[in-house]
Amino acid sequence: MAFEHYIRGGARLLRCGYTTGACAALAAAGAARLLLFGEAPERARLVTPKGWPVEAALEDCFLDAETACCAVRKDAGDDPDVTDGCLVYAAVRKSARGVTIDGGEGVGRVTKPGLDQPIGAAAINSVPRRMIASAVEEVCAEAGYGGGLSVVISVPDGAELAKRTFNPRLGVEGGISILGTSGIVEPMSERALIDTVGVEIRQAAAGGGKRLILTPGNYGADYLRENGLDALGVPVVKCSNYIGEALDAAAAEGFAEVLLVGHIGKLVKLAGGIMNTHSKQADCRAELFTAHAALCGADAALCRALMDAATTDACIELLDKAGLRGAVLQSLLAAAQKHLDRRAAGMLTVGAVFFSNEYGGLGETEEARRLLKEWR
């Protein structure tokens, strides 16, 4: 029986799923019931932190002399989640008191600071831990059992699945993380990506520095390396399209100075106040080039050509022919700085550097120029 909750994604209804944290809690509830009652139910049920009930079939249940084990199969709904269909196991045994939770096979271990759990702990985040504890405590109360329980969560395919996640980069080794803040997977949600950027910024802040470099992706990382900016001793975080969210996170983590370095194809959108640079949000690159070219004296023919240009590199070529590249780029950079300042809201200082793969460095805002002078 499929999990029947839906959200709208554009023109489609997309089926939601439930998180690995919800799976772990359901499996733990089933295993606790098997241990304390001697019989495994066919299904387990809980109410997620979001308030939605989740019910799932229990698989591969067995009971030996001391330990009961059950598994729940992850259902990610219509979300393209690498863990969809994997089995999340919970092994439960009696202990002296309280509920202890640990990770077994296929559950990663934390190796870097700044994550939800301390270094050395199993990568089972706080909300899933509370869900697991609550689920088994409910069974204990029903059984009239006053002792403790030890719960070990495992994912047999976890080590292999983790290679397709951000875990190796984040400092979680040996398996996947048991995640979820609501217990529910919302398909096509950007939240997971934004949260990952936030985690990396939090990890960078754990080093105690007040300076940060943000770049959307690999092009930016290559530019930083080729120009020696990765050797400034300043942490670098890839923020994908989520410029505004990354700046918010940097401010929240106490960074004082942020340098944003990116390809002009993305960062020119900042000149229009666009802080999520994904093309599905907005794509006004040609319009911005055209408007600022007009401000700098471009004639109608050039403006029409800019509006018809397929890429930002094509725009730059047109501006070069007209002798307007420098003036237009400075106008765009000034506009980008204005919008960055507005987003930063006085919480930090931020500047931007534009480059192109074809033309190299294209310029920096006044704040970026000042930051680079100080950092060097």
C-alpha positions as a printed Julia matrix, in Angstrom:
376×3 Matrix{Float64}:
  0.0     0.0     0.0
  1.61    3.23   -1.17
  1.97    6.23    1.09
 -0.84    8.45   -0.18
  0.11   12.05    0.49
  0.66   14.47   -2.38
  2.02   17.93   -3.05
  1.75   19.94   -6.22
  4.9    20.32   -8.3
  4.13   22.66  -11.16
  1.25   21.12  -13.07
  1.66   17.66  -11.49
  0.69   16.04   -8.22
  3.74   14.38   -6.7
  3.53   11.62   -4.13
  5.4    12.21   -0.89
  7.45    9.54    0.84
  8.97    9.04    4.27
 12.5     9.58    5.46
 15.16    7.12    6.55
 14.53    8.46   10.06
 10.88    7.45    9.83
 11.92    4.03    8.49
 14.32    3.53   11.39
 11.65    4.46   13.93
  9.07    2.15   12.34
 11.56   -0.72   12.22
 12.55   -0.09   15.86
  8.9    -0.12   16.93
  8.39   -3.44   15.17
 11.54   -4.96   16.65
 10.65   -3.75   20.16
  7.21   -5.3    19.83
  8.73   -8.58   18.63
 11.19   -8.56   21.56
  8.67   -7.72   24.28
  5.59   -9.53   23.0
  7.29  -12.41   21.17
  5.36  -11.81   17.97
  6.08   -9.44   15.11
  3.17   -7.41   13.75
  2.76   -7.26    9.99
  2.96   -3.47    9.99
  4.19   -0.61   12.16
  2.67    2.85   12.49
  3.73    6.21   13.87
  2.85    9.88   13.62
  5.67   11.91   12.08
  6.84   15.29   13.44
  4.95   16.83   10.51
  1.78   15.37   12.02
  1.16   12.89    9.22
  0.68    9.22   10.15
  2.96    6.73    8.42
  2.32    3.01    8.25
  4.7     0.5     6.67
  5.06   -3.24    6.27
  7.71   -4.92    8.41
 10.14   -7.17    6.55
 12.76   -9.75    7.47
 11.68  -10.0    11.12
 13.46  -12.49   13.36
 14.07  -13.09   17.06
 17.05  -14.86   18.6
 17.85  -15.42   22.27
 18.5   -11.74   23.04
 17.83   -9.6    19.97
 14.81   -8.84   17.81
 15.24   -7.42   14.34
 12.85   -5.89   11.79
 13.29   -3.89    8.57
 11.27   -1.25    6.76
 11.69   -0.49    3.07
 12.3     3.17    2.29
  9.6     4.8     0.17
 10.73    8.13   -1.25
  7.52    8.69   -3.21
  8.2    10.61   -6.42
 11.45   12.08   -5.09
 14.63   10.91   -6.91
 16.22    9.75   -3.64
 19.18    7.35   -3.88
 17.93    5.52   -0.78
 14.51    4.74   -2.29
 13.75    1.04   -1.87
 16.58    0.26    0.52
 15.91   -1.69    3.72
 16.47    0.07    7.03
 16.94   -2.42    9.88
 16.56   -2.01   13.62
 17.99   -4.54   16.06
 16.63   -4.2    19.61
 17.76   -5.87   22.81
 17.11   -5.31   26.5
 19.45   -3.14   28.58
 19.58   -1.83   32.14
 17.78    1.47   31.65
 16.84    4.11   29.1
 17.01    3.88   25.32
 20.4     3.92   23.61
 20.68    4.33   19.85
 23.66    3.5    17.64
 24.47    2.75   14.03
 25.54   -0.55   12.57
 26.42   -1.73    9.07
 25.85    0.88    6.37
 25.18    3.78    8.74
 27.93    6.39    8.53
 30.11    7.79   11.29
 30.73   11.5    11.77
 34.36   12.5    11.17
 34.16   16.31   10.96
 32.76   18.99   13.29
 29.7    21.05   12.51
 27.28   18.22   11.81
 24.15   17.33   13.76
 26.03   14.68   15.78
 29.49   14.86   17.4
 32.6    13.34   15.86
 32.62    9.58   16.3
 28.85    9.24   16.66
 26.65    7.35   14.26
 25.16    9.67   11.63
 21.65    9.35   13.02
 20.37   12.88   13.36
 18.58   14.33   16.37
 15.0    14.18   15.09
 15.29   10.53   13.97
 16.84    9.69   17.34
 13.84   11.22   19.09
 11.47    9.4    16.77
 13.19    6.06   17.42
 13.21    6.59   21.2
  9.56    7.64   21.24
  8.51    4.67   19.11
 10.17    2.04   21.34
  9.13    3.78   24.57
  5.52    3.57   23.44
  5.9    -0.18   22.97
  7.6    -0.5    26.38
  4.69    1.3    28.05
  2.19   -0.94   26.3
  4.1    -4.03   27.41
  4.54   -2.8    30.98
  8.32   -3.12   30.6
 10.33   -0.83   32.87
 13.86   -1.67   31.75
 15.97   -0.19   29.0
 16.44   -0.97   25.32
 19.46   -0.84   23.04
 18.65   -0.01   19.4
 21.09   -0.46   16.52
 20.1     0.86   13.09
 21.71   -0.62    9.98
 21.35   -0.33    6.21
 23.04   -3.25    4.41
 23.45   -1.27    1.16
 24.38    1.93    2.97
 28.12    2.01    2.25
 27.51    1.74   -1.48
 24.6     4.17   -1.48
 26.66    6.76    0.4
 29.0     7.1    -2.59
 26.1     8.74   -4.44
 25.39   11.25   -1.67
 27.14   14.3    -0.19
 28.28   12.27    2.83
 31.94   11.75    1.84
 32.3    15.5     1.27
 30.53   16.4     4.51
 32.63   14.12    6.69
 30.33   11.13    7.16
 32.23    7.94    6.42
 31.16    4.35    5.93
 27.5     4.7     5.08
 24.43    6.86    4.73
 22.94    9.22    7.29
 19.62    8.57    8.98
 17.9    11.86    8.31
 14.7    13.84    8.4
 13.28   16.75   10.35
  9.64   16.16    9.48
  9.66   12.41    8.81
  8.33   13.17    5.32
 10.11   13.36    1.95
  8.64   16.09   -0.23
  9.4    15.26   -3.87
 11.5    17.65   -5.9
 12.0    19.73   -2.77
 15.03   22.01   -2.78
 15.18   21.81    0.99
 17.66   18.94    1.09
 20.13   20.79   -1.15
 19.75   24.02    0.79
 20.21   22.16    4.07
 23.38   20.56    2.7
 24.79   23.99    1.83
 23.89   25.12    5.36
 25.71   22.14    6.86
 28.86   22.91    4.87
 28.74   26.56    5.97
 28.28   25.45    9.59
 31.28   23.15    9.24
 33.34   26.01    7.81
 32.31   28.16   10.78
 33.47   25.46   13.2
 37.05   26.45   12.34
 36.5    29.79   14.03
 37.26   32.01   11.03
 35.15   35.0    10.02
 35.86   34.88    6.28
 34.14   32.68    3.69
 34.24   32.15   -0.07
 31.04   31.03   -1.8
 30.95   29.71   -5.35
 28.08   28.09   -7.21
 29.95   25.03   -8.47
 32.87   23.42  -10.24
 33.55   26.3   -12.63
 34.01   28.58   -9.65
 36.2    26.06   -7.84
 38.41   25.81  -10.94
 38.66   29.6   -11.2
 39.62   29.89   -7.53
 42.35   27.3    -7.96
 43.7    28.76  -11.2
 43.93   32.23   -9.66
 45.34   31.19   -6.3
 42.24   32.22   -4.37
 41.94   28.77   -2.84
 45.29   29.37   -1.14
 44.14   32.35    0.93
 43.37   30.19    3.95
 39.66   30.97    3.61
 37.15   28.08    3.54
 35.3    27.56    0.26
 31.71   26.31    0.1
 29.82   25.44   -3.07
 26.36   26.96   -2.8
 24.82   25.81   -6.12
 22.05   28.23   -7.17
 21.14   29.2    -3.61
 23.01   32.49   -3.29
 20.53   34.15   -0.95
 20.11   31.09    1.27
 23.88   30.71    1.51
 24.33   34.36    2.53
 21.61   33.95    5.15
 23.36   30.86    6.53
 26.74   32.61    6.55
 25.28   35.49    8.54
 23.6    33.09   10.96
 26.92   31.29   11.55
 28.7    34.54   12.37
 30.8    35.09    9.25
 31.77   38.73    8.85
 33.14   38.77    5.3
 31.98   36.75    2.3
 33.41   36.68   -1.21
 31.11   35.32   -3.91
 32.96   34.06   -6.99
 31.05   32.74   -9.97
 30.49   32.48  -13.69
 28.77   35.51  -15.12
 26.07   33.28  -16.57
 24.78   32.82  -13.04
 25.97   35.86  -11.16
 24.78   38.46  -13.66
 21.29   37.62  -12.35
 22.28   39.24   -9.06
 22.15   42.57  -10.88
 18.41   42.02  -11.07
 18.11   41.04   -7.42
 17.7    37.33   -8.25
 19.13   35.29   -5.38
 18.2    31.83   -6.68
 19.98   31.58  -10.02
 18.32   28.4   -11.3
 16.82   28.96  -14.73
 13.42   27.77  -13.57
 13.31   30.71  -11.14
 14.37   33.4   -13.58
 16.52   33.92  -16.64
 16.9    37.58  -17.46
 20.56   37.55  -18.49
 19.98   39.09  -21.88
 17.57   41.65  -20.46
 20.08   42.73  -17.83
 22.89   43.07  -20.35
 20.59   45.04  -22.62
 19.35   47.39  -19.91
 22.82   48.18  -18.61
 24.2    48.54  -22.12
 21.47   51.09  -22.83
 22.45   52.95  -19.67
 26.01   53.04  -20.98
 25.04   54.48  -24.36
 24.38   51.44  -26.55
 22.31   52.12  -29.63
 19.1    50.3   -30.55
 20.85   47.88  -32.91
 23.24   46.72  -30.19
 20.4    46.41  -27.68
 18.46   44.23  -30.11
 21.54   42.06  -30.71
 22.09   41.66  -26.97
 18.46   40.63  -26.49
 18.91   37.96  -29.16
 22.24   36.66  -27.8
 22.16   33.02  -26.72
 24.82   33.24  -23.98
 26.54   35.74  -21.73
 29.79   35.13  -23.63
 27.99   36.17  -26.81
 26.87   39.34  -25.01
 30.45   40.11  -24.04
 31.6    39.61  -27.63
 29.02   42.12  -28.8
 30.06   44.61  -26.12
 33.71   44.21  -27.09
 32.92   45.09  -30.68
 31.1    48.2   -29.48
 33.86   49.16  -27.01
 31.4    48.97  -24.1
 32.5    45.87  -22.21
 34.17   47.67  -19.29
 31.39   50.19  -18.74
 28.57   47.62  -18.91
 30.29   45.14  -16.62
 30.97   47.84  -14.04
 27.33   48.87  -14.2
 26.21   45.26  -13.71
 28.66   44.74  -10.84
 27.44   47.88   -9.1
 23.85   46.68   -9.38
 24.81   43.24   -8.09
 26.56   44.81   -5.11
 23.47   46.83   -4.28
 21.31   43.72   -4.16
 23.91   41.73   -2.24
 24.08   44.5     0.36
 20.32   44.47    0.64
 20.28   40.7     1.22
 23.14   40.87    3.74
 21.19   43.54    5.64
 24.24   44.73    7.54
 24.91   41.28    9.04
 28.06   40.79    6.98
 30.14   42.33    4.22
 29.85   40.64    0.83
 31.42   41.24   -2.56
 31.24   39.45   -5.91
 33.73   38.41   -8.6
 32.51   37.66  -12.14
 34.39   35.45  -14.59
 33.79   33.61  -17.84
 35.37   30.36  -19.03
 36.11   32.02  -22.36
 37.18   35.49  -21.18
 38.58   34.76  -17.71
 38.18   37.37  -15.0
 35.59   40.0   -15.87
 35.68   42.2   -12.79
 34.77   42.5    -9.17
 32.54   44.74   -7.11
 34.08   47.45   -4.95
 33.55   45.37   -1.82
 35.15   42.33   -3.47
 38.16   44.42   -4.47
 38.56   45.64   -0.89
 38.17   42.15    0.58
 40.71   40.63   -1.78
 43.22   43.37   -0.96
 42.83   42.7     2.78
 42.86   38.91    2.48
 46.02   38.88    0.41
